[in-house]
Amino acid sequence: MKKIVFFGLLLLTLNLSGQNKVLLDSVFKKFINNHFVSSAHIGIQLKDISQNRNIIAYNDKKLFVPASIQKLFTTSSALCVLPENFQFKTVVLYSGKLNSENFIEGDLYIKGSGDPSLESKYFKNKSFIRNFSDSILSKQIKGFNGEIKLINNHFSDYSVNSNWLWGDIGNYYGAGVSNLTFRDNTVEVYFNSSNEIGKLTTISKTIPSLAQFNIENKVVSGKTKSDLAYAFGGPNNENRFIKGEIPIGQKDFKVKLSMHNPAQFLESEIKSIVEFQNQEIVISSSLDTLLVYKSPQLNRIVENINHKSNNNYAEHILIKSMYLLDSAKTLENAASSMSNYWSKTLNNTDKFMMVDGCGLSRKNSISPSLMNDLLSYMFNYENKKVKNDFIASLPIAGKTGTLKYLGDGTLLENNFYGKSGSMSGVRCYSGYFKKNNKFYAFTIMLNHMMCTSLQSFKLIEKFMVDVYKQL
């Protein structure tokens, strides 16, 4: 162990004053020798951005599973590639004229653009359905003699990333991408549980509901105090199998699943508002616009991705930005395009791998050094609005987003802006320390931890607080 620490410290670069160097050296040694993480794969880099030099560098060129700090690359890509005023647009069109019975003698067309915020719970002040309903009423349209037709734009099928685990894609955080994403591509399933441990639960309702969406329920009442129910089922597979347990004595306990086909749910909701006769209509050469629905501004979408660690938004914004950059049309080649983009932009010659935009795949391989290169690049970005939008999108330690409880009540509160990433055996943080109006890029990545998530959280939190004190 002493040899390991010795050679590890050879990689530790300290560019501070003598006293700070000794103290920071002690903080570092105490952290890597803690028995909770002594067997883990650890990578750390702390960089003085203004002087472009490392203060700490430990395994900083090694590759790690980044989990959700991968989203920093995705959101940076979107801000750098897409126009500043970018908004997704969903266009509703119709053919034919209104007859005496207030029916349109034609079809209704909905043209999607991959807007992840369409009827999303994260932007409740906006509603495509409400705007559509208002448009129908304003034109006094009772129905259509034809059909509802959904038009795909850049990519045709609802799909999930092939690099994701089967155990993830049936759940809300593993929902796929679509031109006509709807309600976060998520179905809320409400369970009632008994007071008897091990007894099968019952489903009270699903929101939204769809006759073609089938759920086989094997969830039982358990000792757990949280949601330990997991769903299985892929895209375009109308069956979901859900098992696990939820707390005893619950009424309408919510569990979120991924949709099998968001377009079907959207179509069903449209049909609940307006009537369709499904008659065969002669195709019209011209279409009239009923509604042009716009998403929130790009900076608000990016903020949601980083604050809420929103996987679904991240995948949609990845494919949109990479489609504009080089016409990437699938999740896999969009991630590859993003990898190539940042290799060139950061002038990076080290190897790394990106296979998705949100970090859900364990095939993603990123180094602390590369993360800090990104942070330094965005901090010095020539377009001040892009720079400010990126920094404003980051949660603040002790205050907001996924960092709300990190450093709460310590010196770290309000003084670290960044992103967290975690999954089983993985915990990472990447962002900026701010002290005396000076910014430092900081990334810490732990893989293959054998301790609990809480233990790793507390340990990293203390390490970050102690490092901050010595800056």
SULCOR-V157098 format. One record per pair of residues at least 4 apart in sequence whose C-alpha atoms are under 7 Angstrom apart, sorted by sequence separation. I is the first residue (numbers start at 1). J is the second residue. D is the distance in whole Angstrom. If there is no record, write none. Layout:
I,J,D
I,J,D
This chain:
1,5,6
2,6,6
3,7,6
4,8,6
5,9,6
6,10,7
8,12,7
16,20,6
17,21,6
18,22,6
19,23,6
20,24,6
21,25,6
22,26,6
23,27,6
24,28,6
25,29,6
26,30,6
27,31,6
28,32,6
29,33,6
30,34,6
34,38,6
48,52,6
66,70,6
70,74,7
71,75,6
72,76,6
73,77,6
74,78,6
75,79,6
76,80,6
77,81,6
78,82,5
82,86,6
98,102,6
99,103,6
120,124,7
127,131,6
128,132,6
129,133,6
130,134,6
131,135,6
132,136,6
133,137,6
134,138,6
135,139,6
136,140,6
137,141,6
152,156,5
164,168,7
165,169,7
170,174,6
171,175,7
177,181,7
181,185,6
233,237,6
262,266,6
263,267,6
264,268,6
265,269,6
266,270,6
267,271,6
268,272,6
269,273,7
270,274,6
271,275,6
296,300,6
297,301,7
298,302,6
299,303,6
300,304,6
301,305,6
302,306,6
303,307,6
304,308,5
305,309,5
310,314,6
311,315,6
312,316,6
313,317,6
314,318,6
315,319,6
316,320,6
317,321,6
318,322,6
319,323,6
320,324,6
321,325,6
322,326,6
323,327,4
329,333,7
330,334,6
331,335,6
332,336,6
333,337,6
334,338,6
335,339,6
336,340,6
337,341,6
338,342,6
339,343,6
340,344,6
341,345,6
342,346,6
343,347,6
344,348,7
366,370,7
367,371,6
368,372,6
369,373,6
370,374,6
371,375,6
372,376,6
373,377,6
374,378,6
375,379,6
376,380,6
377,381,6
383,387,6
384,388,6
385,389,6
386,390,6
387,391,6
388,392,6
389,393,6
390,394,7
396,400,5
399,403,7
400,404,4
409,413,6
412,416,6
422,426,5
423,427,7
434,438,6
435,439,7
451,455,6
452,456,6
453,457,6
454,458,6
455,459,6
456,460,6
457,461,6
458,462,6
459,463,6
460,464,6
461,465,6
462,466,6
463,467,6
464,468,6
465,469,6
466,470,7
467,471,7
16,21,6
32,37,7
33,38,5
47,52,7
48,53,5
98,103,5
99,104,6
136,141,5
169,174,4
194,199,7
296,301,7
305,310,5
322,327,6
323,328,5
328,333,6
329,334,7
343,348,5
356,361,7
359,364,7
395,400,5
398,403,6
399,404,4
407,412,5
408,413,6
422,427,4
434,439,5
451,456,7
32,38,6
47,53,6
48,54,6
98,104,4
99,105,7
168,174,5
169,175,6
233,239,6
304,310,7
322,328,6
323,329,6
328,334,5
381,387,6
395,401,5
397,403,5
398,404,4
407,413,5
421,427,6
422,428,6
433,439,6
434,440,7
14,21,6
47,54,4
48,55,7
97,104,5
98,105,6
194,201,7
233,240,5
395,402,6
396,403,6
397,404,6
398,405,5
421,428,5
432,439,6
433,440,5
46,54,6
47,55,6
96,104,6
97,105,5
119,127,5
193,201,5
232,240,6
233,241,7
305,313,6
355,363,7
379,387,6
395,403,6
396,404,7
397,405,7
398,406,5
420,428,6
421,429,6
432,440,5
433,441,7
46,55,5
96,105,5
119,128,6
192,201,6
193,202,7
231,240,6
232,241,5
305,314,6
319,328,7
355,364,6
378,387,6
397,406,5
398,407,5
420,429,5
432,441,5
433,442,7
46,56,5
96,106,5
118,128,6
175,185,6
191,201,6
192,202,5
219,229,6
231,241,6
232,242,6
319,329,7
354,364,5
397,407,6
398,408,4
419,429,6
420,430,7
431,441,6
432,442,6
45,56,5
46,57,7
95,106,5
191,202,6
192,203,6
231,242,4
319,330,7
353,364,5
354,365,7
397,408,7
419,430,5
431,442,5
44,56,7
45,57,5
94,106,7
95,107,6
191,203,4
192,204,7
230,242,5
231,243,7
319,331,6
322,334,6
353,365,5
418,430,5
419,431,6
430,442,6
431,443,7
44,57,6
45,58,6
94,107,6
95,108,7
190,203,6
191,204,6
229,242,7
230,243,6
352,365,5
353,366,7
418,431,4
430,443,4
44,58,5
94,108,5
172,186,6
190,204,6
229,243,5
230,244,6
352,366,5
417,431,5
418,432,6
429,443,6
430,444,7
43,58,6
44,59,6
45,60,6
93,108,6
94,109,6
160,175,7
190,205,5
229,244,4
319,334,5
322,337,6
339,354,6
397,412,6
398,413,5
399,414,7
416,431,7
417,432,5
429,444,5
43,59,5
44,60,6
93,109,5
160,176,4
189,205,6
190,206,6
228,244,6
229,245,5
318,334,7
322,338,7
397,413,5
398,414,6
416,432,5
417,433,7
428,444,6
429,445,7
42,59,7
43,60,5
92,109,6
93,110,6
159,176,5
160,177,6
189,206,5
228,245,5
229,246,6
397,414,6
416,433,5
428,445,4
92,110,5
158,176,7
159,177,6
188,206,6
189,207,7
200,218,7
201,219,6
227,245,7
228,246,6
336,354,6
396,414,6
397,415,7
402,420,7
415,433,6
416,434,6
427,445,6
428,446,6
91,110,6
92,111,6
158,177,6
159,178,7
187,206,7
188,207,5
200,219,6
201,220,5
227,246,5
335,354,6
336,355,7
397,416,5
415,434,5
427,446,5
91,111,5
158,178,5
187,207,6
200,220,4
201,221,6
226,246,6
335,355,5
396,416,6
397,417,6
415,435,7
426,446,6
427,447,7
90,111,6
91,112,7
157,178,6
187,208,6
199,220,5
200,221,6
226,247,6
335,356,5
396,417,5
426,447,5
90,112,5
198,220,5
199,221,6
224,246,6
225,247,5
238,260,6
335,357,6
395,417,6
396,418,7
425,447,6
426,448,6
90,113,6
198,221,5
219,242,6
222,245,5
224,247,5
237,260,6
332,355,6
394,417,6
395,418,6
425,448,5
426,449,7
89,113,6
155,179,7
197,221,5
198,222,6
214,238,6
215,239,6
216,240,6
217,241,6
218,242,6
219,243,4
220,244,6
221,245,6
222,246,6
223,247,6
236,260,5
332,356,7
394,418,5
395,419,7
425,449,5
88,113,6
196,221,7
197,222,5
213,238,5
214,239,5
215,240,5
216,241,5
217,242,5
218,243,5
219,244,5
220,245,5
221,246,5
222,247,5
223,248,7
235,260,5
236,261,5
331,356,7
394,419,6
425,450,7
153,179,7
197,223,7
212,238,6
213,239,6
214,240,6
215,241,6
216,242,6
217,243,7
219,245,5
220,246,7
221,247,6
222,248,6
231,257,6
234,260,7
235,261,7
88,115,5
152,179,6
194,221,6
221,248,5
346,373,7
193,221,6
107,144,6
102,140,7
103,141,6
106,144,6
107,145,7
102,141,5
103,142,6
104,143,6
105,144,6
106,145,6
107,146,4
108,147,6
109,148,6
110,149,6
111,150,6
112,151,6
318,357,6
15,55,5
102,142,5
103,143,5
104,144,5
105,145,5
106,146,5
107,147,5
108,148,5
109,149,5
110,150,5
111,151,5
112,152,6
113,153,6
13,54,7
14,55,5
102,143,7
103,144,5
104,145,6
105,146,7
107,148,6
108,149,6
109,150,6
110,151,6
111,152,6
112,153,6
13,55,5
14,56,6
103,145,6
109,151,7
315,357,5
13,56,5
314,357,6
315,358,6
12,56,5
13,57,6
314,358,5
12,57,5
11,57,6
12,58,6
11,58,5
311,358,5
204,252,7
8,58,7
197,248,7
196,248,7
195,248,5
412,465,6
194,248,6
195,249,5
407,461,6
411,465,6
193,248,5
194,249,5
210,265,7
406,461,6
193,249,5
375,431,7
193,250,5
192,250,5
193,251,7
171,230,7
192,251,5
171,231,6
191,251,6
192,252,5
170,231,5
191,252,5
192,253,6
121,183,7
170,232,4
190,252,5
191,253,5
118,181,7
119,182,6
120,183,5
170,233,5
190,253,5
191,254,6
114,178,6
115,179,7
118,182,5
119,183,5
120,184,5
169,233,7
170,234,6
190,254,5
114,179,4
116,181,6
118,183,6
167,232,6
169,234,6
189,254,6
190,255,6
376,441,7
113,179,5
114,180,6
115,181,6
188,254,6
189,255,5
375,441,6
112,179,5
113,180,7
114,181,6
117,184,7
188,255,6
189,256,6
112,180,5
116,184,6
188,256,5
187,256,6
188,257,6
372,441,6
186,256,6
187,257,5
372,442,7
186,257,6
187,258,6
372,443,7
186,258,5
187,259,6
371,443,7
185,258,6
186,259,5
185,259,5
160,235,7
368,443,5
159,235,6
368,444,7
158,235,7
185,262,6
368,445,7
182,262,6
181,262,6
180,262,7
181,263,7
175,258,5
180,263,6
172,256,5
174,258,7
175,259,7
182,266,6
171,256,6
172,257,5
171,257,4
172,258,5
307,393,7
170,257,6
171,258,5
306,393,6
307,394,6
170,258,5
306,394,6
307,395,5
306,395,7
299,389,6
303,393,4
302,393,6
303,394,7
308,401,6
307,401,4
308,402,7
307,402,6
158,261,7
306,419,7
147,276,6
146,276,6
147,277,7
143,274,5
144,275,6
145,276,6
146,277,6
147,278,5
142,274,6
143,275,4
144,276,5
145,277,5
146,278,5
142,275,7
143,276,6
144,277,6
145,278,6
146,279,5
145,279,6
146,280,6
146,281,6
176,312,7
175,312,6
173,311,6
177,315,7
177,316,6
133,273,7
135,290,7
135,291,7
132,291,7
128,293,7
161,331,6
161,332,7
155,329,6
106,281,6
154,329,7
117,295,6
115,295,7
96,284,7
95,284,6
95,286,7
95,287,5
94,287,5
95,288,6
93,287,6
94,288,5
93,288,5
94,289,7
93,289,4
94,290,7
116,312,7
164,360,7
92,289,6
93,290,5
116,313,5
164,361,5
92,290,5
163,361,6
92,291,5
91,291,6
92,292,6
116,316,6
91,292,5
90,292,6
91,293,6
114,316,6
89,292,7
90,293,5
89,293,6
90,294,7
89,294,5
88,294,6
89,295,6
87,294,6
88,295,5
87,295,5
87,296,6
87,297,5
86,297,6
87,298,6
85,297,6
86,298,6
85,298,7
75,302,6
71,306,7
78,317,7
82,321,6
74,314,7
78,318,7
81,321,6
68,309,7
71,314,7
78,321,5
74,318,6
77,321,7
81,325,7
74,357,6
71,357,6
70,357,7
71,358,5
70,358,6
71,359,7
63,352,7
70,359,5
68,358,6
68,359,5
67,359,4
68,360,7
66,359,7
67,360,6
65,362,6
66,364,7
65,364,6
66,365,7
65,365,5
66,366,6
64,365,5
65,366,6
63,365,5
64,366,5
63,366,5
64,367,6
63,367,5
62,367,5
61,367,5
80,386,7
60,367,6
61,368,7
79,386,6
60,368,5
61,369,6
60,369,5
76,390,7
45,368,6
44,368,6
45,369,6
43,368,6
49,376,6
69,419,6
69,420,6
68,420,6
69,421,5
68,421,4
67,421,5
68,422,7
66,421,7
67,422,6
67,423,7
69,429,7
69,430,7
66,428,6
64,445,7
65,447,7
64,447,7
49,439,6
48,439,7
49,440,6
48,440,5
49,441,6
47,440,5
48,441,7
46,440,7
47,441,5
46,441,6
47,442,6
46,442,5
45,442,6
46,443,7
45,443,5
44,443,6
45,444,7
44,444,4
43,444,6
44,445,6
43,445,5
42,445,6
43,446,7
42,446,5
41,446,6
42,447,7
40,446,7
41,447,5
40,447,6
41,448,6
40,448,5
40,449,5
37,449,6
36,451,6
31,463,7
27,463,7
27,466,7
24,467,6
24,470,6
20,470,6
